[in-house]
Amino acid sequence: MSDSESDTGDVEKGIEHFNGPVENAWLMKIPEFKPEDNPNGLVEESSFSCLFPKYREKYIKECWPLVVKALNTHNVKAELDLILGNMTVRTTRKTWDPFIIVKSRDLIKLLSRSVPFEQAVKVLEDEISCDIIKIKNLVRNKEKFVKRRSRLIGPNGCTLKSLELLTNCYVLVQGATVSAIGPYKGLQCVRKVVEETMKNIHPIYNIKALMIKRELMKDENLREENWERFLPRFQAKNTSKRNKPKVVKKKKEYTPFPPPMQESKIDKQLASGEYFLTDEQKRSKKRQEEVDKEKRNVAVQKQRREQDFVAPEEPSKRSKSGQSTSEKLDVKSLKSKIAKANKRATKSK
């Protein structure tokens, strides 16, 4: 068979060969994996188990026949233990797809995370995957965590719904996790939006950027260009008022010269002349200093004791008019006032 015939045979099977570097891996078409590609099956048995909470027991019990039926099409066995609250999936001898056990594990994980069966069963498709994002450890404060989680959901779930429409993913916020089901590229966008929302970046900013990208993709001229000039730029503003410290340290003026060296003990002794004294003179000087210090302490103590025996100053006695008794009355001015009052009285008569 010639090379041209073999190439046409590969194209008919739907397999494409890329010899050179690939600029955009998202454009590559992944060939479908069929039973004919692995006729011998798997060598070893693989299994995964997952626990589910008590409140999910009723729903899982009702939809478990559908789970078994969906996994039987891929030759995967499913078991349910209601006593232990456990779901198990394992491969069989007829299983031909080695990756289907990972998809089955994701299916039972999503069911335990309160995802409905109609959405969780989509994980078994080749182009669909899931991502369970843990958001509890992203925020320490519980009140902040609840606020940011409700901000992600939005009023009446409108923010979550708009995110689903832009990414083609099903998103469910449950407890401390966010479950997303959809194509791989959409899951990347969902994880970015969720993580930035829990880091105090409002989801409306990322949703607006996704809407602009969606419109730019429709334009063939701008499809291969850089879109940074079209996307909005949002600057984070810290509006919290920081408490000012009680003691504000003023910055010293900058000087290019280093600070002066501190005097050493020998320098201080040379300045005071103590360095040239003999040992006997030093001892006598130290003894004299101790005696002087003791005398000062005795004087201070004596003065403190004598303060208790000092009589306080008595306040000066004042008359009813507010003048002290020691002050002398002005007799002449008083006589003139009385004479004027008598004249007015005689005139009025």
WOWO-V369948 format. One record per backbone hydrogen bond with DSSP energy under -0.5 kcal/mol. CO is the residue of the C=O (numbers start at 1). NH is the residue of the N-H. Records with the same first field share a line. If there is no record, write none. Layout:
CO->NH + NH
This chain:
2->6
3->7
4->8
5->9
6->10
7->11
8->12
9->13
10->14 + 15
11->14
17->19
21->23
23->25
24->27
25->28
28->30
32->34
34->37
35->38
36->39
38->41
46->91
48->89
50->87
53->56
54->57
56->60
57->61
58->62
59->63
60->64
63->67
64->68
65->69
66->70
67->71
68->72
69->73
71->74 + 76
72->75
75->92
77->90
79->88
80->82
81->85 + 86
85->52
86->81
87->50
88->79
89->48
90->77
92->95
95->42
96->98
97->100
99->102 + 103
100->104
101->105
102->106
103->107
104->108
105->109
106->110
107->111
108->112
109->113
110->115
111->114
116->119 + 120
117->121
119->122
120->123
121->124
122->125
129->182
131->133 + 180
132->134
133->135 + 178
135->138
136->139
141->145
142->146
143->147
144->148
145->149
146->150
147->151
148->152
149->153
150->154
153->159 + 160
154->157
155->158
157->161
158->162
159->163
160->164
161->165
162->166
163->167
164->168 + 169
169->171
170->181
172->174 + 179
174->177
176->135 + 136
177->174
178->133
179->172
180->131
181->170
182->129
183->187
184->188
185->189
186->190
187->191
188->192
189->193
190->194
191->195
192->196
193->197
194->198
195->199
196->201
197->200
200->202
202->205 + 206
203->207
204->208
205->209
206->210
207->211
208->212
209->213
210->214
211->215
212->216
213->217
214->218
215->218 + 219
216->219
218->220
222->225
227->230 + 231
232->234
233->235
237->239
240->242
246->248
247->249
248->250
264->268
265->269
266->270
267->271
268->272
269->273 + 274 + 275
273->276
274->277
278->282
279->283
280->284
281->285
282->286
283->287
284->288
285->289
286->290
287->291
288->292
289->293
290->294
291->295
292->296
293->297
294->298
295->299
296->300
297->301
298->302
299->303
300->304
301->305
302->306
303->307
305->308
306->309
307->310
317->325
319->322
323->319
324->327
329->331
330->334
331->335
332->336
333->337
334->338
335->339
336->340
337->341
338->342
339->343
340->344
341->345
342->346
343->347
344->348
345->349
